[in-house]
Amino acid sequence: MAELTLTSHIATSAEMEIHRHKIHRGYHGFPTRLFMRLSSVEGAFSQVHVILTGGVFLTALALSMGAQPWQLGLLAAVPHITQIFQLIGAYLVEATHHRKLTAILGFGISRLLWIGIPFLFLMQNSQTAVAWFLAIIIASSSLGLLAGNAWTTWMADLIPPRLRGRYFGFRHGIIAAVTIGSSVLGGIWLDWGGDILGEATALTYIVGVASLAGFVGVVLLGRQPDIHRPEERKAPRFRDLITGPVKNRQFRRSLEFFMAWNVAIGFTAAFFNVHLIRELGVSFITIGLFQSVNPFLGIFLFKWWGRIIDRFQIRSVLLVSGLVVTTLPIIWLFPTSEHPGWIWVIAILSGLSWTGFNLSAYTYPMRYSPRIGRSYYLAYFYIISGLGFVVSALAGGIFAQTLADWRVSWPILEGRTFMVHHIMFVITAGMRVLSLTLLFRLRDVKAEGTIALVSHIGSHIWRAASWGRPFPRWIRRRIPSSPPTDTPPLNIPD
């Protein structure tokens, strides 16, 4: 049965390659690499839109309109509330086979909605403005996720498999560079333009630049051809696509872990930027630099973490990087408005750990999802795991609003004042530790586990700190040199 499945997969891949070659050759003579250049430029403009309409800029918009803490929690939960549109997007792709049209209409309308946000500053009632603001964000996020599912499957067929890894690594580097530039320049503008023109006017210009960049991205997206996939030899039943993920034990256990993890991180997700702006009084340019450290380190660490994931167990990478991520909320207890330097320690550790964790989290559900119907599996995964984030983010917003005026000073710490955000940081750290225990229920096909991974990372740190001297023999763990298996258990019934 395994040989039959493998032979069928190879035959289908060969057919897809021939079909892709015919499409590329017949599309105005454009070579494949021109498509990739177009996609890279499109990704750069689209990332400008993503950065200037998210993160600290989205938080600043909400605060300038008078959003309450519970509304900030709802705002952080929006990307996860709207995950159901991943499933709708997958259905549209399978039903119509028009991935290009779905992606362009979804992204186009999603970004067009942002033009209405500056007009909300003209409303007299701040709560009415915030309500309309949340409605626009929810609609934009829904359409963006619907289009994103179509874009992912479209690009997977447009880019040949032999170039896919190198290309997306190159594209990731471009996007990381654009992220840094957009964050820093946007922060400079908010600090300088906010003082001269007012915060509302400065934010209006930010939204205008984001909308223009998003429109250019959609135009470039329209320049790329669609590839209509050849018919599958045996299409799965819709009922099997919906119930299949639940029947897969390993996929179900991964859902349990990521749902618990999202509960842990969602509790404070909306309040780190709020803490920087309101409690620490950090300037927007500093916040822009702070948020640029993560993508900057990602440029150098992305390939390194990728090699580690290929060599070691994914759950071991999740555990080791997750333990570092767990310490970050505790470090948030140390910065004060007089001594905010601790945020740079947080930024560096965040870049080192979240790069590996996010890459592993992206890879693991793919391992236990079949090629046919994978869009349904992944949509199901993001919807269910996102429910934990939604509930936790809303609970965090209510918790922060209930204890908004709580303050306590500890004489033993020279009168250091603690507030509700500090309580939330401790709570989220505890929940992260508890969620990591669920990793021990997951299974992996790689032989090299956590101890070997820690030894491997430790040897790199030792050599960097000791100018190239080898790792001490008495704490070195021998790592087998046999190559890892290339046969992931995709369709093994449990």
C-alpha positions in Angstrom: 0.0 0.0 0.0 2.9 2.3 0.8 4.6 1.6 -2.5 1.3 2.3 -4.3 0.9 5.6 -2.5 4.5 6.7 -3.2 4.2 5.7 -6.9 1.0 7.6 -7.3 2.5 10.7 -5.6 5.5 10.6 -7.9 3.3 10.2 -11.0 1.1 13.1 -9.9 4.2 15.3 -9.2 5.6 14.5 -12.7 2.2 15.4 -14.3 2.1 18.6 -12.3 5.6 19.6 -13.4 4.8 19.0 -17.1 1.5 21.0 -16.6 3.4 23.8 -14.9 6.0 23.9 -17.7 3.3 24.2 -20.3 1.6 27.1 -18.5 4.8 29.0 -17.9 5.9 28.6 -21.6 2.6 29.8 -22.9 2.1 32.8 -20.6 3.5 35.6 -22.9 6.9 33.9 -22.9 7.6 34.9 -19.2 10.2 32.7 -17.6 9.7 31.2 -14.2 12.3 33.4 -12.5 10.4 36.5 -13.7 7.4 35.2 -11.8 9.5 34.9 -8.7 10.9 38.4 -9.1 7.3 39.7 -9.4 6.3 37.8 -6.4 9.2 39.1 -4.4 8.4 42.8 -5.3 4.7 42.1 -4.6 5.6 40.6 -1.2 7.7 43.7 -0.3 4.8 46.1 -1.0 2.3 43.9 0.7 4.5 43.6 3.8 4.6 47.4 4.0 0.8 47.3 4.3 0.9 44.5 6.8 3.4 46.3 9.1 1.8 49.7 9.0 -1.7 48.3 9.7 -0.6 46.0 12.5 1.5 45.8 15.6 2.2 49.0 17.4 0.6 51.1 14.7 -2.7 49.2 15.1 -2.4 49.7 18.9 -1.8 53.4 18.5 -4.8 53.7 16.2 -7.0 52.0 18.8 -5.7 54.0 21.7 -6.0 57.3 19.8 -9.7 56.5 19.2 -10.3 55.8 22.9 -10.4 52.0 23.0 -10.9 50.3 26.3 -8.8 47.4 27.6 -11.4 44.8 26.7 -11.6 46.2 23.2 -7.8 45.9 22.9 -8.2 42.2 23.9 -10.9 41.8 21.2 -8.6 43.5 18.7 -5.8 41.1 19.4 -8.2 38.2 19.0 -9.5 39.3 15.6 -7.0 37.3 13.5 -8.0 34.2 15.3 -11.8 34.9 15.4 -11.8 35.2 11.6 -9.8 31.9 11.0 -13.1 30.3 9.9 -12.6 32.2 6.6 -9.6 29.9 6.0 -12.0 27.1 5.6 -14.3 29.2 3.3 -11.2 30.0 1.2 -10.3 26.4 0.9 -13.8 25.5 -0.2 -13.8 28.3 -2.8 -10.4 27.1 -4.1 -11.6 23.5 -4.4 -15.1 24.4 -5.8 -14.1 27.1 -8.4 -10.4 26.4 -9.0 -10.0 30.2 -9.5 -7.2 30.9 -7.0 -5.9 34.0 -8.6 -9.3 35.6 -8.8 -10.1 34.7 -5.2 -6.7 36.0 -3.9 -6.9 39.3 -5.9 -10.5 40.1 -4.9 -9.9 39.1 -1.3 -6.7 41.1 -0.8 -8.0 44.0 -2.9 -11.3 44.5 -0.9 -9.5 43.8 2.4 -7.0 46.6 1.8 -9.5 49.0 0.3 -11.5 48.9 3.5 -8.6 50.7 5.3 -9.3 53.9 3.4 -12.4 54.4 5.6 -10.5 54.4 8.9 -9.1 58.0 8.8 -12.7 59.2 8.6 -13.5 57.7 12.0 -11.4 60.4 13.7 -14.2 62.9 12.6 -16.8 61.1 14.7 -17.9 62.9 17.9 -18.6 59.7 19.9 -15.4 57.9 20.5 -17.1 54.5 21.3 -19.0 54.7 18.0 -15.7 55.3 16.2 -14.1 52.3 18.0 -17.1 50.1 17.1 -16.7 51.0 13.4 -13.0 50.6 13.7 -13.3 47.0 15.0 -15.9 46.2 12.4 -13.5 47.3 9.6 -10.7 45.3 11.1 -12.8 42.2 11.4 -14.0 42.5 7.8 -10.5 43.2 6.5 -9.0 40.3 8.4 -11.7 37.9 7.2 -11.2 38.7 3.5 -7.4 38.6 4.0 -7.5 35.1 5.4 -9.9 33.9 2.7 -7.4 35.3 0.1 -4.4 33.9 1.9 -5.5 30.3 1.6 -5.9 30.8 -2.1 -2.6 32.5 -2.4 -0.7 29.8 -0.6 -1.9 26.9 -2.8 -1.5 29.1 -5.9 2.2 29.9 -5.1 2.9 26.3 -4.2 2.0 25.3 -7.8 3.5 28.4 -9.5 7.0 28.0 -8.0 8.7 24.7 -9.1 9.6 22.4 -6.2 13.3 22.4 -7.0 13.4 26.2 -6.5 10.8 26.5 -3.8 13.0 26.3 -0.7 15.7 28.7 -1.9 13.1 31.1 -3.3 11.0 31.4 -0.2 14.1 31.8 1.9 15.1 34.7 -0.4 11.6 36.1 -0.2 11.6 35.8 3.6 14.9 37.8 3.7 13.3 40.6 1.5 10.2 40.7 3.7 12.3 40.8 6.9 14.3 43.8 5.5 11.0 45.6 4.5 9.7 44.9 8.0 12.7 46.5 9.6 12.5 49.6 7.3 8.7 50.0 7.7 8.8 49.7 11.5 11.7 52.2 11.9 10.5 54.8 9.4 6.9 54.5 10.7 8.1 55.0 14.3 10.2 58.0 13.2 7.2 59.5 11.5 4.8 59.0 14.5 7.3 60.7 16.8 8.1 63.6 14.5 4.8 64.0 12.7 2.8 63.4 15.8 4.5 66.3 17.6 4.0 68.7 14.7 0.6 67.6 13.1 -1.0 65.7 16.0 -1.2 62.0 16.5 -4.5 61.5 14.6 -3.1 63.3 11.5 0.2 61.3 11.6 -1.7 58.1 11.9 -3.9 59.1 8.9 -0.8 59.5 6.8 0.4 56.0 8.0 -2.9 54.5 6.9 -2.7 56.3 3.5 0.9 54.9 2.8 -0.2 51.5 3.9 -3.3 51.5 1.5 -1.2 52.7 -1.4 1.4 50.0 -0.8 -1.3 47.4 -0.5 -2.9 48.5 -3.8 0.5 48.3 -5.6 0.9 44.8 -4.2 -2.5 43.7 -5.6 -1.7 45.1 -9.0 1.6 43.2 -9.1 -0.3 40.1 -7.9 -2.5 40.4 -11.0 0.5 40.3 -13.3 1.2 36.7 -12.2 -0.5 33.8 -14.0 -2.9 31.3 -12.5 -2.1 27.6 -12.9 -5.1 25.4 -13.1 -4.3 22.1 -11.4 -4.9 18.9 -13.4 -7.8 16.8 -12.0 -6.9 14.5 -9.1 -7.3 10.8 -9.9 -9.7 10.3 -7.0 -11.1 13.3 -5.3 -11.9 12.9 -1.5 -15.4 13.2 -0.2 -16.2 16.4 1.6 -17.3 14.5 4.7 -13.9 12.9 4.9 -12.1 16.2 4.5 -14.0 17.6 7.5 -13.8 14.6 9.8 -10.4 13.4 8.7 -8.4 15.8 11.0 -10.3 14.6 14.1 -9.6 10.9 13.3 -5.9 11.5 13.0 -4.5 11.0 16.5 -1.2 12.8 16.1 -2.9 15.7 14.3 -5.5 15.9 17.1 -2.7 15.9 19.8 -0.9 18.7 18.0 -4.2 20.6 18.1 -4.4 20.2 21.8 -0.9 21.6 22.4 -1.2 24.6 20.1 -4.7 25.4 21.5 -3.2 25.4 25.0 -0.2 27.4 23.8 -2.5 30.0 22.2 -4.4 30.3 25.5 -1.2 31.0 27.2 0.1 33.7 24.8 -3.3 35.3 24.0 -3.8 36.4 27.6 -1.3 39.3 27.3 -0.9 39.5 23.5 -2.6 42.9 23.3 -0.8 44.5 26.2 2.9 44.4 25.5 2.7 47.4 23.1 0.3 49.1 25.5 2.8 48.6 28.3 5.6 50.1 26.2 3.5 53.2 25.2 1.6 54.0 28.4 3.6 52.6 31.3 7.2 52.8 30.1 6.8 55.9 28.0 8.9 54.5 25.2 9.0 56.6 22.0 7.7 55.2 18.7 11.1 55.2 17.1 12.4 53.0 20.0 9.4 50.7 19.6 10.1 50.5 15.9 13.8 49.5 16.6 12.6 47.1 19.3 10.2 45.3 16.9 12.9 45.2 14.2 15.3 43.1 16.2 13.2 40.0 15.7 13.0 40.0 11.9 16.6 41.2 11.7 17.8 38.2 13.6 15.4 36.0 11.6 17.4 36.9 8.4 20.4 35.1 9.8 18.7 32.4 11.9 16.0 31.2 9.5 18.3 28.8 7.6 20.0 27.7 10.9 16.7 26.8 12.5 15.6 25.1 9.3 18.6 22.8 9.4 18.0 22.0 13.0 14.4 21.1 12.3 15.5 18.9 9.5 18.0 17.1 11.7 16.2 16.9 15.1 12.7 16.2 16.4 10.3 19.1 15.8 8.8 18.6 19.2 12.3 19.0 20.7 12.8 22.3 18.9 9.3 23.4 20.1 10.3 22.5 23.7 13.7 24.1 23.8 12.6 27.3 22.0 9.3 27.3 24.0 11.2 27.3 27.3 13.1 30.5 26.2 9.8 32.1 25.1 8.4 31.3 28.5 11.0 33.4 30.3 10.2 36.5 28.2 7.1 37.6 30.3 9.2 37.3 33.5 11.8 39.6 32.0 9.0 42.1 31.3 8.8 42.6 35.1 12.2 44.4 35.1 11.9 47.4 32.7 10.8 50.7 34.2 10.2 54.2 32.7 13.6 55.2 34.3 15.4 52.0 33.2 13.8 50.6 30.0 17.0 48.9 28.8 15.7 45.4 29.7 13.5 45.6 26.6 16.6 45.0 24.4 17.3 41.7 26.3 13.7 40.8 25.6 14.1 41.7 21.9 17.2 39.6 21.4 15.9 36.5 23.2 12.6 36.9 21.4 14.4 36.9 18.0 16.5 33.9 18.9 13.6 31.8 20.3 10.4 32.8 18.3 12.2 32.2 15.0 12.7 28.5 15.8 9.3 28.1 17.5 7.3 29.7 14.7 9.1 27.7 12.0 8.5 24.5 13.9 4.9 25.4 14.5 4.4 26.0 10.8 6.0 22.7 9.9 4.5 20.2 12.4 0.9 20.2 11.3 2.0 19.7 7.7 3.7 16.5 8.7 0.4 14.9 9.7 -1.8 16.3 6.9 -2.2 14.5 3.5 -1.3 16.2 0.2 -4.9 15.9 -1.1 -7.2 18.0 1.1 -4.2 19.6 3.0 -5.8 23.1 2.7 -8.8 21.7 4.7 -6.4 20.2 7.3 -4.5 23.4 7.8 -7.7 25.6 7.9 -9.1 23.2 10.5 -5.9 23.5 12.5 -5.8 27.3 12.5 -9.5 27.6 13.3 -9.5 25.2 16.3 -6.1 26.3 17.7 -7.1 29.9 17.3 -10.2 29.4 19.5 -7.9 29.2 22.5 -6.3 32.6 21.6 -9.7 34.2 21.2 -11.0 33.1 24.6 -7.8 34.0 26.3 -7.4 37.4 24.7 -10.9 38.4 25.6 -10.4 37.2 29.2 -7.1 39.2 29.3 -8.9 42.3 28.2 -11.6 41.9 30.8 -9.0 41.1 33.5 -7.0 44.3 32.6 -10.1 46.5 32.6 -11.3 45.1 35.9 -8.0 45.8 37.6 -7.0 48.9 35.6 -6.5 51.1 38.7 -4.7 48.5 40.8 -1.3 49.6 42.0 1.0 48.3 44.7 4.4 49.5 45.9 6.9 47.2 47.6 9.3 49.0 50.1 11.6 46.0 50.0 12.2 46.9 46.3 12.9 50.6 46.9 9.2 51.5 46.4 8.9 49.7 43.0 5.3 50.0 41.8 3.6 47.0 40.2 0.4 47.1 38.2 -2.1 44.8 36.4 0.2 44.2 33.5 2.8 42.7 35.7 0.3 40.3 37.2 -0.7 39.3 33.7 2.9 38.7 32.7 3.4 36.2 35.6 0.1 34.4 34.7 1.0 34.0 31.1 4.4 32.6 32.0 2.8 30.0 34.2 0.4 29.0 31.5 3.2 28.7 29.0 5.0 26.2 31.2 1.9 24.1 31.7 1.1 24.0 27.9 4.7 22.8 27.1 4.0 19.6 29.1 1.6 18.6 26.4 4.6 18.3 24.0 5.5 15.0 25.6 2.4 13.4 24.1 3.5 14.2 20.5 5.3 11.7 18.4 8.1 12.4 16.0 9.9 10.3 13.3 13.4 11.7 14.0 15.7 9.7 16.4 17.6 12.7 17.7 15.8 14.2 20.6 16.0 17.0 23.1 19.3 16.1 24.8 21.1 15.9 21.5 19.5 19.2 20.4 20.6 21.0 23.6 24.1 19.6 23.2 24.2 20.8 19.6 23.0 24.3 20.5 25.3 24.4 23.5 28.3 23.5 21.3 27.6 26.5 19.0 27.3 28.8 21.9 30.5 27.5 23.5 32.5 27.9 20.3 31.2 31.5 19.8 32.0 32.4 23.4 35.4 30.6 23.5 36.7 31.7 20.1 36.3 28.4 18.4 37.5 26.0 21.0 35.7 22.6 21.0 32.9 21.6 23.4 34.3 19.9 26.5 34.3 16.1 26.1 32.7 15.4 29.4 29.5 17.2 28.6 29.5 16.5 24.9 26.8 14.2 23.6 27.5 12.0 20.6 25.1 12.7 17.8 24.5 9.9 15.3 25.6 10.7 11.8 23.0 8.6 10.0 20.7 10.7 7.8 17.2 11.4 9.0 14.3 9.5 7.3 12.5 11.2 4.5 9.2 9.3 5.0 6.9 11.3 7.4 3.8 9.4 8.7 1.3 11.4 6.7 -1.5 8.8 6.2 -0.9 6.3 9.0 -4.2 5.5 10.7 -4.1 5.5 14.5 
